[in-house]
Amino acid sequence: MKYFALAITIFGFTILTYGQTDSTEVYKKRVLETTEVNFLSSYYSQDGDNAAVSGGVGTEKLTDATGTFVISIPMNDDDILTIDAGVSAYTSASSSNVDPFDSNDTANAFIASSGASASDLWANLTGSYSHSSDDRNNIWSAKASVSSEYDYFSTGIGGSYTKLFNKKNTELSVTANVYLDTWNAIYPIELRPFGSGIGLNDGLFTQNTITGNPNYNPNFIEFDSEGRHSYSLGFGFSQILTKKMQGSLALDFIQQNGLLSTPFQRVYFSDVEDSFIQEFQLADDIERLPDTRIKIAIGGRLNYYINETFVLRTFYRYYSDDWGINSQTASIEIPIKISERFTLYPSYRYYSQTAADYFAPYEQHLSTDEFYTSDYDLSEYNANQYGFGINYTDLFAKFHIFNYGLKSADLKYSLYNRNSTFSSSIVTAGIKFIGE
């Protein structure tokens, strides 16, 4: 009886031990424990005197407000479904001058018109699905997107693969995306009659007096194709260098083809006599750019944990394309943890670029040029951006809305200035909730 009891005890201990071992082996920590809901919003404003809509001169005033919901849902231990839906509403004094004659005010490049082109609404929906392997060292993802606004429609698909190894201290990734876009080309109001063959018989000209050169006759031809395709391929490498330092590198290739010009951006030629209606100069043509573009960018990040209060985050990127633009970006951010719940984020970013081969300011192109633009986004310039943000983390998610607890909240302000008349500012806010 004594030996029987001993055998039962040993057997029971053996079963318990192996049972615990098997349980440990099959247990997996969920990639995402519970549903997360992010609400992001921003308010952006800008001003300047080099509007591309009016050929490199005129007001660039614009305001834009956005709202975005991002919902991440754990489908099981390994898979996450993410839905990203957002809208953006803007009013633009610059784009209002696509038709500067649709209000009772005197038409002028520095005065906003009140017509339909003064505002627009952009909407986007993106769905993505990611899967992680049992050991969490392999991550696959796929996504699809659709976005639309008044004169533009876009669809996109993409995917990525990430491999972690060296005890998760090293990470390699590859990402690919394809976007298929279609313009609904909107041309400057004074050029439309010449595209349709009506010319000076249009009511715009019969009901208004043309000053300067009264024989206004632009050599304008509408685009015969309104599609644009973009293909991108990116490679990433991340390495934990020490207990306090982490670095990463990224290499991106982008190829675009199709309609890469903006149909409503005017161009004025130096060898064509100027024509006006009221105080607004009539376009000689629209922006015309090559139908292909190749972009290459390489960048790196280096983050260093100084102590419990300070972290140093740095970034550098070099960019080049076959339109002649070369740019450099450098930024630094220093999160300052002032308490368990609050962190401050002062930041600075510097940017500089060379001009595209096809850029020239107002009235400096020739009508014999093959390509031309007066969009100052393609000019030579440098810019400084200063930012300051604050983050709040609710360690125990005490604040609730329905069954969701507050995880974190962010608020940031950034001020951007170019070495020209252009400046802008943006306020962004984000709130994250987690399900119980």
C-alpha positions as a printed NumPy array, in Angstrom:
array([[  0.   ,   0.   ,   0.   ],
       [  2.905,   2.283,   0.843],
       [  4.522,   1.692,  -2.593],
       [  1.168,   2.133,  -4.353],
       [  0.652,   5.489,  -2.663],
       [  4.206,   6.514,  -3.605],
       [  3.618,   5.481,  -7.226],
       [  0.391,   7.455,  -7.37 ],
       [  2.185,  10.491,  -5.939],
       [  5.028,  10.263,  -8.486],
       [  2.566,   9.749, -11.377],
       [  0.487,  12.702, -10.276],
       [  3.567,  14.901,  -9.939],
       [  4.767,  13.812, -13.385],
       [  1.408,  14.613, -15.011],
       [  1.292,  17.988, -13.251],
       [  4.832,  18.83 , -14.344],
       [  4.29 ,  17.878, -17.992],
       [  0.944,  19.592, -18.013],
       [  2.548,  22.822, -16.854],
       [  5.291,  22.495, -19.482],
       [  2.812,  21.928, -22.315],
       [  0.724,  24.854, -21.145],
       [  3.771,  27.105, -21.2  ],
       [  4.681,  25.995, -24.69 ],
       [  1.261,  26.577, -26.222],
       [  0.536,  29.849, -24.451],
       [  0.82 ,  32.888, -26.696],
       [  0.516,  36.491, -25.712],
       [ -2.018,  38.181, -27.959],
       [ -0.568,  40.658, -30.41 ],
       [ -3.282,  43.09 , -29.361],
       [ -5.071,  42.417, -26.096],
       [ -8.224,  44.373, -26.793],
       [ -9.811,  46.749, -29.296],
       [ -8.162,  50.158, -29.576],
       [ -9.894,  53.261, -30.881],
       [ -7.951,  56.354, -31.935],
       [ -9.516,  59.683, -32.784],
       [ -7.183,  62.106, -34.553],
       [ -7.904,  65.665, -35.587],
       [ -6.001,  68.662, -36.876],
       [ -6.455,  72.272, -37.914],
       [ -4.055,  73.681, -40.514],
       [ -3.653,  77.193, -41.887],
       [ -1.23 ,  78.752, -44.351],
       [ -0.514,  82.013, -46.135],
       [  1.852,  83.3  , -48.804],
       [  2.108,  85.297, -52.025],
       [  3.14 ,  82.714, -54.631],
       [ -0.015,  80.8  , -55.536],
       [  0.478,  78.22 , -58.28 ],
       [ -3.192,  78.583, -59.291],
       [ -2.44 ,  82.118, -60.463],
       [  0.958,  81.432, -62.006],
       [  3.29 ,  82.01 , -59.055],
       [  1.675,  85.194, -57.725],
       [ -1.359,  85.736, -55.546],
       [ -2.721,  84.664, -52.209],
       [ -1.995,  81.207, -50.81 ],
       [ -4.42 ,  81.452, -47.888],
       [ -5.87 ,  78.078, -46.967],
       [ -7.4  ,  76.427, -43.915],
       [ -8.024,  72.718, -43.47 ],
       [ -9.725,  70.744, -40.696],
       [ -9.481,  66.953, -40.473],
       [-11.024,  64.216, -38.397],
       [ -9.953,  60.56 , -38.451],
       [-11.018,  57.4  , -36.644],
       [ -8.602,  54.464, -36.468],
       [-10.026,  51.253, -35.005],
       [ -7.747,  48.244, -34.364],
       [ -9.593,  44.991, -33.657],
       [ -7.894,  41.754, -32.485],
       [ -9.451,  38.966, -34.557],
       [ -7.617,  36.254, -32.575],
       [ -4.252,  35.829, -30.868],
       [ -2.322,  36.514, -34.07 ],
       [ -4.394,  38.738, -36.358],
       [ -5.429,  42.398, -36.262],
       [ -7.942,  44.2  , -38.457],
       [ -7.49 ,  47.974, -38.668],
       [ -9.999,  50.391, -40.172],
       [ -8.915,  53.971, -40.857],
       [-11.626,  56.439, -41.91 ],
       [-11.164,  60.171, -42.242],
       [-12.459,  63.386, -43.776],
       [-10.746,  66.664, -44.534],
       [-12.559,  69.927, -45.27 ],
       [-10.697,  72.946, -46.587],
       [-11.319,  76.481, -47.76 ],
       [ -8.753,  77.981, -50.1  ],
       [ -8.387,  81.517, -51.36 ],
       [ -5.875,  80.213, -53.868],
       [ -7.978,  77.471, -55.47 ],
       [-10.995,  79.795, -55.442],
       [ -9.216,  81.651, -58.238],
       [ -9.6  ,  78.722, -60.617],
       [-12.57 ,  80.911, -61.498],
       [-11.841,  84.424, -60.174],
       [-14.884,  85.878, -61.995],
       [-17.649,  84.011, -60.16 ],
       [-18.286,  86.644, -57.492],
       [-19.316,  90.289, -57.383],
       [-15.857,  91.437, -56.293],
       [-13.228,  92.658, -58.734],
       [-11.129,  89.7  , -59.884],
       [ -7.601,  89.864, -58.463],
       [ -4.992,  87.168, -57.776],
       [ -4.543,  88.457, -54.221],
       [ -8.267,  88.406, -53.422],
       [-10.232,  85.204, -52.848],
       [-13.221,  84.464, -55.038],
       [-16.344,  83.069, -53.417],
       [-17.209,  80.424, -56.002],
       [-17.502,  76.638, -55.791],
       [-13.756,  76.057, -56.079],
       [-13.148,  77.927, -52.808],
       [-13.795,  74.798, -50.719],
       [-13.761,  71.025, -50.995],
       [-14.138,  67.837, -48.978],
       [-11.726,  64.889, -49.073],
       [-12.696,  61.483, -47.692],
       [-10.604,  58.354, -47.179],
       [-11.197,  54.765, -46.081],
       [ -8.361,  52.286, -45.509],
       [ -8.581,  48.721, -44.277],
       [ -5.551,  46.655, -43.276],
       [ -5.025,  43.154, -41.913],
       [ -1.878,  41.883, -40.188],
       [ -0.836,  38.388, -39.107],
       [  1.967,  37.483, -36.702],
       [  3.625,  34.086, -36.461],
       [  3.484,  32.086, -33.219],
       [  6.968,  33.234, -32.178],
       [  6.13 ,  36.839, -33.186],
       [  9.22 ,  36.964, -35.394],
       [  7.324,  37.175, -38.697],
       [  4.614,  39.732, -39.479],
       [  2.623,  39.933, -42.728],
       [  0.171,  42.697, -43.559],
       [ -2.065,  43.767, -46.438],
       [ -4.15 ,  46.879, -46.992],
       [ -6.583,  48.479, -49.411],
       [ -7.667,  52.116, -49.596],
       [ -9.999,  54.448, -51.428],
       [-10.15 ,  58.245, -51.309],
       [-12.097,  60.895, -53.162],
       [-12.512,  64.622, -53.554],
       [-14.151,  66.915, -56.088],
       [-11.585,  66.504, -58.876],
       [ -9.644,  63.41 , -57.808],
       [-10.297,  59.733, -57.064],
       [ -7.749,  57.227, -55.807],
       [ -7.59 ,  53.512, -55.003],
       [ -4.651,  51.699, -53.501],
       [ -3.408,  48.296, -52.389],
       [ -0.291,  47.364, -50.479],
       [  1.432,  44.888, -48.233],
       [  4.455,  44.39 , -46.031],
       [  6.592,  41.702, -44.429],
       [  8.661,  42.146, -41.271],
       [ 11.245,  39.703, -39.884],
       [ 12.614,  39.941, -36.337],
       [ 15.637,  37.947, -35.191],
       [ 18.66 ,  38.167, -32.895],
       [ 16.303,  37.919, -29.885],
       [ 14.134,  40.6  , -31.499],
       [ 17.012,  43.089, -31.396],
       [ 17.158,  43.219, -35.206],
       [ 14.304,  43.922, -37.604],
       [ 14.089,  43.818, -41.388],
       [ 11.043,  44.881, -43.391],
       [  9.863,  45.319, -46.951],
       [  6.787,  47.308, -48.022],
       [  5.089,  47.683, -51.401],
       [  2.166,  49.916, -52.454],
       [  0.279,  50.654, -55.659],
       [ -2.03 ,  53.644, -56.15 ],
       [ -4.281,  54.096, -59.18 ],
       [ -5.615,  57.64 , -59.419],
       [ -7.894,  59.498, -61.79 ],
       [ -8.248,  63.247, -62.24 ],
       [-11.487,  64.941, -63.156],
       [ -9.497,  67.702, -64.795],
       [-10.628,  71.207, -63.838],
       [ -8.981,  73.927, -65.95 ],
       [ -8.737,  77.693, -65.364],
       [-12.034,  79.273, -66.389],
       [-10.568,  81.429, -69.19 ],
       [ -8.916,  78.437, -70.921],
       [-11.994,  76.21 , -71.076],
       [-13.565,  77.964, -74.128],
       [-10.354,  77.392, -76.1  ],
       [-10.295,  73.715, -75.163],
       [-13.844,  73.326, -76.491],
       [-13.237,  75.43 , -79.6  ],
       [-15.531,  78.348, -78.646],
       [-12.66 ,  80.76 , -77.985],
       [-13.458,  84.455, -77.621],
       [-17.132,  83.836, -78.434],
       [-17.651,  82.563, -74.887],
       [-19.725,  84.733, -72.58 ],
       [-16.745,  85.383, -70.308],
       [-15.15 ,  87.43 , -73.085],
       [-18.249,  88.91 , -74.719],
       [-19.518,  90.212, -71.373],
       [-16.158,  91.539, -70.165],
       [-13.512,  93.807, -71.625],
       [-10.064,  92.358, -72.257],
       [ -7.352,  94.898, -71.472],
       [ -3.661,  94.713, -72.312],
       [ -3.548,  92.455, -75.352],
       [ -7.178,  92.267, -76.591],
       [ -6.316,  89.459, -79.031],
       [ -6.12 ,  86.85 , -76.31 ],
       [ -5.449,  83.486, -77.991],
       [ -3.727,  80.921, -75.756],
       [ -2.339,  77.794, -77.373],
       [ -4.217,  75.558, -74.932],
       [ -4.861,  71.833, -75.366],
       [ -6.651,  69.682, -72.801],
       [ -4.918,  66.601, -71.432],
       [ -5.852,  63.495, -73.385],
       [ -5.346,  61.194, -70.37 ],
       [ -6.328,  61.835, -66.761],
       [ -4.903,  58.753, -65.016],
       [ -1.971,  58.567, -62.635],
       [ -0.25 ,  55.417, -61.343],
       [  2.18 ,  55.332, -58.423],
       [  4.3  ,  52.374, -57.344],
       [  6.446,  52.333, -54.209],
       [  8.878,  49.836, -52.698],
       [ 10.476,  50.359, -49.31 ],
       [ 13.101,  48.547, -47.253],
       [ 13.677,  49.009, -43.534],
       [ 16.353,  47.935, -41.063],
       [ 16.191,  48.516, -37.322],
       [ 18.77 ,  47.538, -34.701],
       [ 18.969,  47.851, -30.927],
       [ 22.578,  48.952, -30.562],
       [ 22.867,  49.167, -26.783],
       [ 20.552,  49.183, -23.794],
       [ 20.047,  52.901, -24.407],
       [ 20.427,  53.302, -28.156],
       [ 18.394,  52.203, -31.168],
       [ 18.988,  52.992, -34.831],
       [ 17.12 ,  52.402, -38.085],
       [ 17.59 ,  52.889, -41.828],
       [ 14.988,  53.193, -44.581],
       [ 15.297,  53.102, -48.366],
       [ 12.328,  53.997, -50.597],
       [ 11.782,  53.87 , -54.35 ],
       [  8.765,  55.5  , -56.024],
       [  7.802,  55.485, -59.684],
       [  4.924,  57.551, -61.058],
       [  3.47 ,  57.797, -64.531],
       [  0.475,  59.476, -66.107],
       [ -0.919,  62.939, -65.457],
       [  1.587,  64.422, -63.   ],
       [  0.655,  68.038, -63.733],
       [ -2.055,  69.89 , -61.811],
       [ -4.624,  70.946, -64.438],
       [ -5.781,  74.175, -62.763],
       [ -2.339,  75.719, -62.148],
       [ -1.622,  78.595, -64.531],
       [  1.625,  79.527, -66.274],
       [  2.536,  82.913, -67.813],
       [  5.148,  83.308, -70.57 ],
       [  7.642,  86.146, -70.847],
       [  7.366,  86.204, -74.67 ],
       [  3.554,  86.523, -74.774],
       [  1.817,  89.878, -74.293],
       [ -0.348,  89.994, -71.155],
       [ -4.14 ,  90.012, -71.28 ],
       [ -6.443,  90.92 , -68.371],
       [-10.088,  90.873, -67.383],
       [-10.601,  93.331, -64.534],
       [ -7.383,  92.975, -62.482],
       [ -6.78 ,  89.3  , -63.184],
       [ -4.206,  88.178, -65.732],
       [ -5.478,  85.537, -68.147],
       [ -3.446,  82.329, -68.344],
       [ -1.075,  81.657, -71.22 ],
       [ -1.238,  77.932, -70.451],
       [ -1.429,  75.456, -67.584],
       [  1.37 ,  73.652, -65.792],
       [  2.875,  70.94 , -67.997],
       [  5.277,  68.383, -66.532],
       [  6.716,  65.052, -67.742],
       [  4.421,  62.039, -67.476],
       [  7.   ,  59.98 , -65.558],
       [  8.854,  60.587, -62.315],
       [ 11.241,  58.451, -60.267],
       [ 11.942,  59.273, -56.631],
       [ 14.56 ,  57.798, -54.293],
       [ 14.891,  58.527, -50.585],
       [ 17.23 ,  57.162, -47.92 ],
       [ 16.976,  58.062, -44.26 ],
       [ 17.953,  57.045, -40.792],
       [ 16.871,  57.446, -37.185],
       [ 18.93 ,  57.314, -34.022],
       [ 17.193,  57.317, -30.64 ],
       [ 19.051,  57.543, -27.348],
       [ 17.667,  57.057, -23.842],
       [ 19.512,  59.605, -21.695],
       [ 17.785,  58.957, -18.379],
       [ 14.299,  58.606, -16.9  ],
       [ 13.524,  62.208, -17.828],
       [ 15.07 ,  62.76 , -21.271],
       [ 15.102,  60.846, -24.559],
       [ 16.855,  62.051, -27.709],
       [ 15.279,  61.272, -31.119],
       [ 17.055,  62.281, -34.332],
       [ 16.231,  61.812, -38.014],
       [ 17.932,  62.497, -41.359],
       [ 16.749,  61.866, -44.935],
       [ 18.188,  62.521, -48.383],
       [ 15.854,  62.625, -51.388],
       [ 16.447,  62.827, -55.128],
       [ 14.275,  62.56 , -58.239],
       [ 14.72 ,  62.739, -62.007],
       [ 13.03 ,  66.136, -62.19 ],
       [ 16.144,  67.698, -60.677],
       [ 15.015,  68.04 , -57.052],
       [ 17.471,  67.071, -54.328],
       [ 16.482,  67.639, -50.727],
       [ 17.706,  67.081, -47.194],
       [ 15.669,  66.8  , -44.026],
       [ 17.02 ,  66.773, -40.477],
       [ 14.998,  66.79 , -37.274],
       [ 15.417,  66.412, -33.55 ],
       [ 12.874,  65.736, -30.814],
       [ 13.53 ,  65.575, -27.076],
       [ 10.691,  63.991, -25.068],
       [ 10.797,  65.225, -21.477],
       [  8.972,  63.044, -18.952],
       [  7.854,  65.437, -16.224],
       [  5.753,  62.885, -14.327],
       [  4.394,  59.364, -14.649],
       [  1.54 ,  60.676, -16.766],
       [  2.849,  63.72 , -18.627],
       [  5.549,  64.02 , -21.293],
       [  6.549,  67.153, -23.217],
       [  7.764,  66.996, -26.843],
       [  9.797,  69.982, -28.108],
       [ 11.011,  69.433, -31.685],
       [ 12.81 ,  71.117, -34.577],
       [ 12.966,  70.209, -38.287],
       [ 15.095,  71.695, -41.068],
       [ 14.427,  71.137, -44.773],
       [ 16.137,  72.35 , -47.943],
       [ 15.703,  71.491, -51.623],
       [ 16.928,  72.449, -55.074],
       [ 14.512,  73.569, -57.784],
       [ 12.978,  71.231, -60.34 ],
       [ 14.381,  71.571, -63.853],
       [ 10.988,  72.789, -65.061],
       [ 10.377,  75.529, -62.466],
       [ 10.528,  79.251, -63.126],
       [  8.805,  82.138, -61.321],
       [  5.991,  84.251, -62.707],
       [  6.474,  85.235, -66.386],
       [  9.942,  83.692, -66.716],
       [  9.032,  80.699, -68.877],
       [  9.111,  80.792, -72.667],
       [  6.245,  79.589, -74.824],
       [  8.749,  77.386, -76.673],
       [  9.556,  75.368, -73.522],
       [  8.351,  71.779, -73.487],
       [  7.647,  71.637, -69.74 ],
       [  6.912,  74.434, -67.288],
       [  5.547,  75.154, -63.822],
       [  5.461,  78.106, -61.44 ],
       [  4.517,  76.004, -58.415],
       [  6.813,  77.156, -55.6  ],
       [  6.63 ,  73.7  , -54.017],
       [  8.997,  72.767, -56.865],
       [ 11.256,  75.804, -56.371],
       [ 14.533,  76.083, -54.487],
       [ 13.93 ,  76.894, -50.816],
       [ 14.71 ,  75.998, -47.242],
       [ 12.338,  75.819, -44.31 ],
       [ 12.32 ,  75.623, -40.525],
       [  9.646,  73.958, -38.441],
       [  9.305,  74.323, -34.677],
       [  7.003,  72.123, -32.661],
       [  5.87 ,  71.543, -29.111],
       [  3.604,  68.789, -27.861],
       [  2.29 ,  67.236, -24.693],
       [  1.281,  63.643, -24.032],
       [ -0.931,  62.366, -21.226],
       [ -0.986,  58.661, -20.359],
       [ -3.739,  57.236, -18.164],
       [ -1.865,  54.368, -16.525],
       [ -4.986,  52.586, -15.308],
       [ -7.484,  53.788, -17.94 ],
       [ -9.738,  55.187, -15.232],
       [-11.639,  57.58 , -17.474],
       [-14.288,  55.691, -19.48 ],
       [-16.649,  56.27 , -22.381],
       [-19.029,  53.331, -22.5  ],
       [-16.791,  50.239, -22.304],
       [-13.615,  51.998, -23.426],
       [-10.987,  53.42 , -21.115],
       [ -8.705,  56.336, -21.956],
       [ -5.172,  55.14 , -22.691],
       [ -3.478,  58.346, -23.865],
       [ -4.035,  61.837, -25.234],
       [ -1.735,  64.012, -27.343],
       [ -1.747,  67.666, -28.335],
       [  0.887,  69.294, -30.576],
       [  1.467,  72.651, -32.272],
       [  3.915,  73.229, -35.152],
       [  5.   ,  76.432, -36.903],
       [  6.538,  76.238, -40.386],
       [  8.374,  78.998, -42.275],
       [ 10.063,  79.057, -45.681],
       [ 12.662,  81.595, -46.753],
       [  9.934,  83.243, -48.813],
       [  6.539,  84.681, -47.945],
       [  5.093,  81.227, -47.188],
       [  4.275,  80.168, -43.633],
       [  1.888,  77.718, -42.004],
       [  0.839,  76.324, -38.65 ],
       [ -0.922,  73.167, -37.544],
       [ -2.53 ,  71.957, -34.338],
       [ -2.965,  68.185, -34.012],
       [ -4.751,  66.23 , -31.31 ],
       [ -5.129,  62.515, -30.687],
       [ -7.029,  60.426, -28.155],
       [ -6.655,  56.656, -27.745],
       [ -9.167,  54.411, -25.988],
       [ -8.884,  50.7  , -25.208],
       [-11.715,  48.244, -24.721],
       [-12.199,  46.398, -21.474]])
